[in-house]
Amino acid sequence: MIKYCIALYSLFSVLFFGNIAQAEDFYPSKSACVTLQGNGERYAALSGQVLRLLEMNIEPKVIYGGSSGSGMSSLIGAILDNESLQSNRIIVDGVELSTAQKAARLLAASSDPNATIIIFPALNQLGNTFRSALAFIIADAFANAYIGYPDQALSPIEASTGQIALLSEFFGTSDFTAALAEESFARRQELVMQQWIEFADLLLVTPREFILALVTAPSDEKWSERSEEIKKRYFDLYYSEYSSERASPENALNRYNSFLNTFKFLTQLISEEQWESIFLSSIRNFDGLPFISYTAEILSKPFYLPNGEKVIAAYHSQSGFQIPNRTIIHTTARVAEPQGNRLVEKNGFDNFYQVYFPGSELVEDMLTARQEKAELGQSFIQYFDEETNDFISVIDSEKLVVLSQPYLAQAIKASIAEPNAFRRDPIVFNSKDLNNNAVNLQGEEQLITFGGWMENANATTLKSLKACRNVDYFVEVSNMSQGIFDFQLKSARAFIEGGFDVITNSQSGEPASEESLTFMDNLWQAFDYGRDLVGVDSYVALTFDWDNASGESGELAQELNKAYDKNRAAMFLLSYQSAFNELLNDNSQRFTDLYDSFVLNNDLTSIDLTTLKNIESINNSVNILLER
């Protein structure tokens, strides 16, 4: 009778559940809390390193990032939250893929959508001629700096933030059922890219079309609606909510077209071929400048221009896509007071705060953890001093701000808008934002963001959270084993001492104050203490030197590093290979029991990029590895 029942159950399972009954094996994931160090336009390297974790069946319970790491932490969190990923069962070689492994399939397919994001460079990084031309085209959009340094007129951040938020919304809300089930790696990438083009309403433009659109007057016989659409999308990318009405994209475009109509005879003297040649020659002048070479490379070939209205809508959304559940975005903030038509930040620790934007499911966890630390006289950012036998707080608990502001774009902007590449358009926290926080403002003072450059004591922060107390691993994705780098030191001096120009990286000539040196030393000790707190067996440092991706030196390094800076897919693959080898060669035996299948259906290590010594072979190999 028992055998009969078993046979009947088996027949029922096959008839009603099909292939589901064939998946007899399921390997439970290991868990991790993952932190991502910001790295500017080289953020594609972060996705390559995290991809390897996901492929090895390590599932992030918290993804924590600042600066450009905020954008990647939100994208990865969005993928893990995606409903179609959660609800679809995928079987590979008789084994059901876990959430982490399904996420690996989508993250690997994010390389091409990531490559469509255009981050136009800050004007103060360009030569005078090009800067003047852009400032004229965009009219007075850069007339004022609203925060900090009055002589710094930099590119607005809204379009960059909007594109990043739109990409996270795409991966968080789209239905990827077909792509997840697709066994072909190349086909899966193709399906995701097709969905992204439609979702973001991307317009494919050639360099010739782009430059002709910018020099063609509406009254010109060569004018077309397509030209005007290209021009409009370009102007929309310079939208800034703090610019004057006169400098709005629409008004600036109208004035620019009036100028072209007046002087159209000048543009007609040059042929289309000459215009294209002039344009390509001009952008090559910026080939070796940091954070500009990638944009120059984009514009030198057919590229996608985003729909500016969609981008700005994603930036402004107050009811749409929110911070993913597993994501925490961090930034810093300073007290500022009005002086004329701008806000000026106040120096010193009394006016400095560390700010966290957790996903909705982590808000209460973080508030509770902060309260527990405060009751003990401790903080998230601290270390144990053996001489005093007590904890030393780098940032006191009352200076830790936990915001339940759920809107993703605003959190990303707060973290990215640091004293670096972008104009410091402020996010001003209102009283509602500051509920449950001990921020004491006087008179007309405001609390404004200062960027996500600071938090290196991430292990001590996350170890305080309930969500991270019992995870298998704490993974730090960074480009170095030490915790503090040059830009952070300059930023620290800026908020403590003031009068230090971190934007242009010029030295003040004055030695650092004792207060600044103590802060830097304490921050380093907190970073070091955090690793010990997590423990040797649990702490995983995935380090990849994206500043010198090639690993070479001298002129060869300069040439090869340009290739990786220009090609986000190459940076993504090289960082993946680095993480692959780092985890493979780990001697601690921590990863030997992890199930590792080729969930991507493609071996991304079959060509070792570190052995390639010229740009052409790198680019060709990237296309082979990604089956393009």
N, C-alpha and C positions, 0 to 999 in steps of 0.2 A: 504493500500500500504506500509506504514511504517513497519507494523508488518511483512509483506511478505519479505521485504528487510532484516529485522533483522534475520528472520528465515533462509533466504538464506545465509546470512553472517555466521551464526552459523554453518550451514551444511558445507559450504566451509572451515571454520576453522578446523572442526573435520576431514574432508577428507584430507586436505592438510598439517595440522600441528599436527595432532594426539594429543599426550599428552600435547603438549605445551599449547594448549587452556585450559587445565584443571587447570593450575597453575594460579589461580585467585588472590592469595595473594603473595605479595612481600614486605618484610620489609626492608627499606633502612638502610644501615649500618651507624653506628656512625664512626667518624674518630679519629685518634690518631697519635701523634708522639711518638715513642717508643725508649727508650734508654736501652741498655743492658750492665750491668757491667761485666767485664771479671772475670772468676773464674777458670782458668786452666782446668784440665781434668774433672771438674765437670760441664762443659758447657751444658750437657744434661738437667740440671735443668732449663736453660733459655728457652729451647723449651717447657717444660711443662707449664711454666708460660704464655708464649705467646700463647700457644694452647688455654688456657681458654679465652683469649681476643678474638681470632678469632672465637671460638665457640659461644661466646656471640654477634657476629656480629659487632665487633669493628675492623675496617680495618686500619692498619698502612699506613700512607701516607709517613712517613720516618721511617726507622729503623737504629738506630745509635749505633755503637758498637766499642769497642777497646779491645786490648789484645785478649783473647779467645772469647770475645763478637763479634769480627770482623767476625769470622767464622760463628757464628750463625746468625748474622745480614745478612750476604750474603746468607745463605741458605734460610732464611725466605723471603728475597727479591726475590730470584730466584723463589721460589714457587709462590709468588704473580704475578710475571711476566710471568709465564709459559703460553704458547699459548693455550695448550689444556685445561687448567683451565679457561682461559678467554673466550674461544669460546664454551664450552659445557654448556648446561643448565641442571641442576640437580634438580629434583622435589622430595621433601620429605613431605609426608602427605599433598599434595596439595599446598605446598609452594615452590617457587623457591629459591634455596640457593643463597646467595650473594657470591661475590668474597671472602670475609673473611671466610665464612662458608665452601666454597669449599677448601680453603687453609687449614682449620682446618683438613679436611679429609686427605690431603696429609701430613701435618706436624705430625699428629698422626701416620701415617704409616712410618715416617722417623726414628723411634726409632731403628729398627733392622739395617738398613743401617748405622746409626750413630755408632752403637756398633761394626762395623767391622773396624773402624779406629784405627790403631795401632800407638801409640805415644811411641816410645822407649825412655827410661829415659835418663837423662843426666848422663854422666859417673861419675861426681863428687858427685852424690848422692848415688852411690853404694859402697859396700865394696871393699877393695883393691884387693881381689882375683878375683872377678868377673870383676872389672874394668880392671885389667891387662889382663885377658883372652880376653875380648872384644877388648881392644886396640891392642892385638897381632893379633887377627883374622882380624881386619879391617886394619891392618898394621899401617901406619903413618897418617891415616886420621885425627887424633886429635893432630897432632904434634904442631900446632900453633894456638894461639888465635889471630885473626886479628884486634880485636877492644877492647879498654878498658883495661882489666886486663890481662897482659901477662901470668899469671900463671893459667888462667882458660881455660881448654880444655874441652869443653862441646859437647854434641851431636849436629849434624847439624840439621837444621830446614827444609831443603828442602822437605824431604819426608812427614813430618807432614803437611806442607803448601800445598803440592801437593795433598794429600788425601782430605783435606778440600775443596780445589778448585775443585777437580774432583767431589766431592759429590754435591757441589753447581751447577756445570755444569749439572750434571745428573738431578737435580730437576728443573733446568731452561729450559732444552732443550728437555727432553723426552716427549713422548706422553702418558699421563695418562688417556686417555679417558675411557678405560675399568675399571681401578681402581676407578676412580671418580664415575662411574655409579654403581659400585658394592655395594649392600646394606649390605652385610656381612662384619663386621669389620675385622674378621680374614682373610677372602678371600682378602680384599683390601690390608691388610698388606702383605699377601703372594705374590700378584701380583707385588707390588712395590719392594719387596725384590728380586724376580726373575729378574725383569728388572735391578736392581742394580748389581746383580751378573754378568749378561751378559755385562752390560755397562762398568764395571770396570775390567772385566775378573778376578774375584776373584777365588782363589784356596783353596778348603777346605782341611785342614791339621790336622792330629791328633798330640798330643804331641809326641808320639812314632815316627811317621814319621819325625817330625821336628828335634828331637835330633839325630836320625839315619842319616838323611841327612847331618847334621853338622859334624858327626864323620866318615862318610863313604868315603873312598878314591875312586877315579875313577877307580883304578885298583882292587878294592875289588870285590869279587864275589857277594856281596850284593848290589853293586852299581846299580842304574837304572836311566833312563832319568828323572823319576819323582823326584828322590832324588836330581839330579842336578838342576832341575827346582826350587825346594823348596829352595835350597842353594842360587841360583842366586837371587831369589826374596828377600831373607833375606839380602844379601849383597847390593842389590840395594837400600834398605831403609837407608843405610848409605852413600848414595851419597851426596857429598858436592861440590858445584861449586867452592869453594875456596881451595879445597884440591889439592895436587900435582897430576900429571899424574900417578905417581907410586901408589898413594892411590885411584885411580878410582876403582869402584866396580869390574870391569872386571879384572883389574890387581891384586887387592887384592885377589879376588877369585882364580885366577890362582896360586898365591903364596901359598895360603892356601891349595889348592889341592895338590901342590907339597910337602908341609909339611906332609899331610895325607898319601901320597904315600910312603914317607920315613919311617914313623912311624906307618904304618897300623897294624903291629903286636900288638901294644899296644891296639888298639881299638877292636881287635879280641878276646882279653882275657876276655872281658866283654860281657855278653849276652844282647839281645835286652831288656829283662825285666829289667835287672839291669841298663841299660842306661836310660830307661824311669823313673825308680825309682830315680836315681841320679838327673835327670833333674827336676822332680817334687819337690824333696826335696830342691833343690837349689833355685828354684823360690819362694818357701814358705818362704825363709829367708827374702824376701822383702815384706812380707805380710802387715806390718804395716807402711811402709814408704810412705809419701805423694807423690801422682802422680805416684807411681810405682805399688801400689797394683792392680790397674785396669789392667795394662799390664800383671802382673803376673797371674791374674785371667784368662785373655784371653788365655794365653799360657798353662794353666792347663787343658783345654778342647779342643775339636775340634774347630778350628778357621780358619778364612779366611786370607790368605796372598794376598795382592794386587799385581797386575802386576806392577813391578817397572818402566817399560818403560812408561806405561800409567800415572803413578803418576808423574814422572819427566817431561813428556810432558805437563801435566796440570800445573806444576810449571813453566815451561819455556814459555808457550804459549804466543806469542806476537800477535796473530791474532784470538785467539779462544774466550773463554768465558770472558765477561767483567763484571765489577761491576754492579750488578742489579740496575735498575733505581731508586728504592726507598732507596737504601742503602747508608749510609755514614760511612766510616771507618776512624777512627782517630788514630793518633800516635804522638809522639814527635820526635824532631830531634835536633842534636847538630852539631856545626862546629867542624871539625877535621882537623888536618894537618899531613902530612907524617913524620914518624920518623923511619928510616930504612925500614923494609919490612912490616910495619903495620901503621895504622892510629890511632892517639891518639886524643881523644876528649878534647876540651877546656872547661874549667869550666866557670860558671857564666851566668847571664841573657843575656848578650850581645851575647852569643853563643847558645842560646836556642830558639827553635821554636815549635809552635803547628801546626801540619800538618793534613789536611783533604783530603780524597779521596772520593768525591761524585760520585754517578752514573751519567751518562751523562745528564739526565734530571734535575739534581740538581746543575750542575756546575755553570751555569749562575746565578742561584738564590743565591748561596753562594758567588760568586764574587761580585754581586751587594750588598748583605747584608754587606759584609766586607767594601766595599767602602762607604756605607751609614754611618756605624759606624765610619770609619776613619774621614769622613767629620765633624762629631759631636765631634771628639776627644775621641771617646769611643772604645769599643772592644766587641768581642763575650763573653769574660770571664771577667766579671766585677761585681761590686755591688755598690749600692747607699749608700754613707756615709752621714748620717744625720747631723753629726757635721760640715762637710765642705759644705754640701748641693751640693755635686758633685759626679760624678761617679769615682770609683777607679778601674783601669784596673789591673787585675792580670797578663795577658799577653797582651802587647800592640798590636794594630791592625797591625803594620808593622811586627810583629812576627808571624802573622797568615798566613800560607801557604796553598793555595787551589790548588790542583793538578788535572789536567784533564787527568792524566795517567789512562787509563781505565782498565788495566789488573788486574784481580781479585787477582791472586796468589801473585803478587808483593805487592799489598796493604795489604793483609793479613799478609804476611811475615813482612812487615814494622811494623805492629802493634803487632804481636806476639813476634818478636825478641827483647824482652826487657831484662834488666839485671836481669834475673831470671833463668828459666830452660834450656834455649838454649844457645849455643854459639852465640855470637853476630856477626854473618856474616852480613856485612853491606849492606844496599841498599844505593847507592850513587846517589843523585839526580843530573842529568846533567842540562845544561843550558836550554834545551828544556822543561824539567819538571818544571823549575822554572820561566817560562814565566808568566807574570801577577802577579809576587810576588816580593816584595822588599827585596830579600835576597842579601846582599852585601858581597861577598867572596873576600878574598885577596890572591894573589899569588897562591900557590898550595892548598889552603884550599878547603875542600869538605864539603857538608852538608850530614850527614848520620843519619839514623834513631836511635831512642832511645826507641822505644816501646810505646804501647798504654796504659800506666799505669796512665796517669795524669788527663784526662779531666773529672772532676766531676761537673763542672759548665755547665752541658749539657742543662739545661733548658734555661739559658741565651743565649747559642749558637743557639739552635733550634728555640727559640722564635723570633730570628732575621730573620729567613727565611720566605719567602712568603708562602712556602708550609705548614708551621706550625702555621701561624698566626691565622687561623680561625678553627682549629681542635676542636673537642669536648673534647678531653682528651690529657693530656701529661702524659705518663706512664713511670715510672722508674722501671725497673726490676733489683733488687739488693738483697744483702744479709743483708742489714742493713739500718737503717733509717738515720744514719749519713753519711756524704759524704766521709770521708777520713779514710784510714786504714793504718796499720803499714808499709806495703811494700811501699806505696806511700810516706810516710814520709822519709823512707830511700832513695828512689829514688830521692826525692827532694834534700836531702842533697848531694847525689852523683853528681848531675849536678851543684849545686851551689858551694859546697865546694871542691868536689873531694876527692880522697883518702879514700872513705868510701865504705867498701866492702859489697854491698847490696846482692851479689850473695850468699854468705855463711851466710848472716844475722848476722855477728859478729859486735858488737858495737866497735866504734873507741875509746871509752873511753873519747872523748872530747865532751863537751856540744855543742849543735847546735848553729850555728852563729845567730846573730840577723837577718841577711838577710833571712836565712832559716826559722826562726820562723815567720817572717813577711809574707813570702810567704805562709806558711801553714795556718796562720790565715786568710789571704786574700782569699785563695782558699776555705776555709770553709765558709766564709761570702758570697762568690759568689754562692756557692752551696745553701746556705740558702735563699739568695735573689732570686735565680732562682725559687724556689718553690713559694715564695710570688708573683713573677712576673706572673707565670702561673695562680695563683688563687686557692683558696680552692676547689671550685667546679670542676675545671678541672684537678687538680693535683692528680694522682693516684700512690701510692707507693706500688708496689708488692714486698714485702720483704720475702725472704725465706733464713733461715740460713743454707746454704749448707755446712758450716764448721762443723756444729753440726746438721746434717739432722734429727737425731732421736729425738732431743729435750730433750734427757736424760742427765744425768750427771754421772761422775765417770766411773767405769769399764764397766757398761752396755752401756753407750754412746760410749765408744771406740769400743766395739764389734759391736753394731748396725751401727755405722757410717762406719765401714769397709764394712758392707754389702751393703750400698748405694754407697760407693766409688768404689766398685768392679763391681757393676751392674748398668750400665747407664740407663737401662730401669726402674729400681727401683727408681733411682734419678729423672728421667723424670716424673714418675707417682706421686711420693711424692710431687714434686714441683707443678704439676697440681692440686693435691688435696688441697695444701696450697693456691694456687691462687683461686680455686673454693670457698673455705671457706671464704677467705679474701674478695672477691667480694660479696659473698652471705650475709655476716654479715656487709657489709658497711652500716652505719646508715644514710648516707647523702641522700638516695633515688636517687642517680645519675643514677642507672642502672635499675630502676624498669620498664622503658618503652622499654627495649631492648628485642627483640624476642629471646628466647633461646630454640632451639630444640636440640634433641640429634642427631646432624648432623653426629656424629661418629657411630650411631647405636650401641652404647655400653656405659654402665655407668661405667666410670673409678673411681667412688667414692663408688662403692658398697661394697668394703672392705676398711676400714679405716686403712691405713698402720701404722699410729701413735700408734695404739693399739697393734701392734705385737711386741713381746719382744724377739724374737730369729731369727737367720739368716735363718733357714730353712723355717719358716712360712712366712718370707718376700719374699723369692725367689719363694715359691709355690704360694703365692698370686699374685705376679707379673705375673706369667704365666696364672693364672686364669683371671685376669683383662684384659690381652692382648690376651686372648683366644688362647693361644699357645697349 
